[in-house]
Amino acid sequence: MAEHWHFNWPTCAHPLFVDGASAILTVGCWAKQLATCRAMVSTMSGPRVLLYQDDSVQFSLWLFALLQAGKTVILPPNGLSETLAQAAHHADEQVLPDTAVPHSDDDDPLFDSPQLKGVDMSLPFSARIVFFTSGSSGQPKLVEKALWQLHTEIQVIQQTFAGLSAQQSMVVAATVPHQHIYGLLFRILWPFSQGWTLLHQTVHFAEQWLALNTQQHPVVLISSPAHLTRYDDVSKVKQWPAKFVAVFSSGGPLAMSDAVRFYQQSGLAITQIYGSTETGGIGYKQQLLAEHEAVWRSFAGMQIAQDEHGCLLLRSPYLAEPEWYVTTDLVTLHDAEQFSLGGRVDRIVKLAEKRLSLFEVENLCNSLSFVRQAVALIVPANTGATRAHLALVIELTETGQHMLVSLGKHAVNQQIKQALAARFETVLLPRRFRYVDQLPFNAQGKLPLQQLELLFL
């Protein structure tokens, strides 16, 4: 069995990173900087290194150099001071944005040569990376992965999306950071494994995304619901149908209406990825029609089952343990490979001594034409109310925003409550509403419970 993950590019002159249509870093230049970075890593004595670099070039260099040196790399979910302070407790050394690898030009004969010879582009399968789950509530926990697990998952991704994997030239753009498992796999490791080109900067605005039409090669966009739901009009993409060949979304549920609207306006079907930091990718789907919800299909090599509570069980080729892994996601199994999600079991709560599915409340709200996305939560009794009650945080569509202005908040509240009353008893109906311009997604596409609760304090 191989002990290393080998990365290969055709020549030193291959553009590894680009800004816009211009190459800013060739493979040869990156390899030379990697040698410099390895020398910097050799001075570190501690085995566990905290790595946070928001620049994708710097991140890739430090990641490779640290893993090649046998260090365990700890990836915090963001660069906020409190996050880094907490993560630092688990590390012996730190590599932060103020520590940069010096830029070098392709002026060395070795790196100017047509082929990469004598340059170590491999990573040991035994190397380890520690992720922090971004979880919606409570303190994030650490999840450690061996590199062989990530390599196995990349092989499954390449097999599943073989049409893309067959492309020799591709530009990969991303709206998501590389600090979590989805971003690391799809934005860094998959493109590196394929020998593709990476867009250096993170895409934040629709204008940046549309500007990708200047690329000479097909473009893949690695994104999340937090970004894709902001595109009110993506019809301009039809002007360059040959440029954009795939759009991926993960990090949280993408509303059916947003997936359908995106497909109708752009002609691109978003490929949604379902999984978690602990499990890696579990399944994928594309939502094309509004009439019925598309089912999920499990990735190759994945065995799925259901426990007595209705939760998804799985055996995965990239999980370290051979036993069934128990998730907290409720599912309906259609066959050995296809399933539908029914929300998280920890989102079934007791309210007034009755069971209530927050997922079901959200789905019903999201089916209303004037609601873009709703989030249901239980507000504790210690926030001004005598007992715990259901609350909704709602992002409206443009139509809904006009309704809010013309009819007033009370009238819109009543319309939502009337729709919910057809399914839920009166005692379970929401008592408090907050309408926001944008839901407070974090960089990982999650909605932190603490931020939502603050809206009701």
C-alpha positions, 0 to 999 in steps of 0.5 A: 500500500502506498504511503504517500499522496503524490501531486503532479502537474504537467510543467513548472510553467503551469499556472497554479494560482491566478488573479482574474485572467492573469497567472500570479504563481506558477507551479515552479514558483510555488515549489520554490517557495515550498522549499523555503517554507520547509526550511522555516518549518524545520526550526519548529520544535513542537509537534502540533501547529496552529495554522491560520492563513486567509491567503490561499497561496500562503495556506497551501505552502504552510499546509504542505510544509507542515505535513511533510515535516510530520507536524499535526496541523490544527485548523481553526474555523476563522481568524477571530482573536477569541477563536485563535486564542481558544485554538492555541491551547491545543497547539505548540506553535502557531502560523498566523497571517503575520508569518509569510513565506517570501515570494520568489521568482522562477529564476532557478534552472531546476524550477525553470525546467519543463518537467518537475524533477527532484521536487517533493510534491508528496504528503505522507498518509500518516499526517494528521489534520485537526478541524474544529466543528463550527456547530450551531450551538455549544463549544466547537469540538476537535475532529482529527483526521489522518491524511489517508482519510482525506485522500480516500474521500478525494478519490470518491469525489473524483469517481463521482464527478468523473466528467469534471475529473476528466477535464485537464484544464479547469479554474476553481473559484470559491466563496468558502474559506479553506479552513474547514473540511469542505473548503479544504477538500474542494478548494485545495486538495481536489484541484491540486490532485487534478492539476487544475488552476486555483483562483487566488482571491475568495469570491465575495460578490456577484460581480467577482463571480461574473468576472470569471467569464474572462478565464480561458478555461472552464470554471467550477464554483465552490460555494455555500447557501450563505452565498448562493441565496444572495444571487437574486438574478443569475441570468447573466451567467447564460451569456457564458454557458461554456465557462461555468461547468459546475457549482457546488454547495455545502455547509448547510441546507440550500432552500429548494426555492433557491436551488430551483431559481438558480437553475432556472436563471442560469441553466446550472444545476447546483450540486449539493453536498451533504456531510459533516466534519466528522463523517466527511461527504455522505451524499449529493443531489441536484434540485431542478424542479419545484414540484418535489424535493430531489432525493440524496444519493450516497457516495460510492462505497458508502453503506447506509441504514437507519436506527430505531429512532430513524437516524441515519447510520453509515459505514464509510470508506474514509471513516477510521472505524469499521462499525456503523457511525450513528448520525443525528440526522433523521432520514427516510431510506428509499433504497440502498443508495437513496434517501431523504433528510428529515432534519436533525433529531436534536431539533425535535424539541418539547414545547408545552409537553408536546413534540415539535420538529423545528425542521418541519416548522422551517420547511413550512415557512420556507414554502411560503412565496414571500419567505426566502428562509426561516430559522426556528428556535426555542427562546428560553424563559430567561429572556423576558418570557415566563416560559420557553416559546417558539421564535422565528428569524425570517429573511423575506423575499423582495415580495415579502419585504414590500408586504412588511412595509405596506401591511406592517409586521403584525399582518405578516406575522399573522399570515405566517401563523395562519399557515402554520396553524394548518399543521400545528396546534395553537400552543406550538405556534411562534410567539416572537418574530424577527425580520432580518435583511440577511440571516447571520451565516458565518464563514462556514455557512452555519447559523450560530444559535447564540447569534440568533438568540441575541436577536430576542434579548 
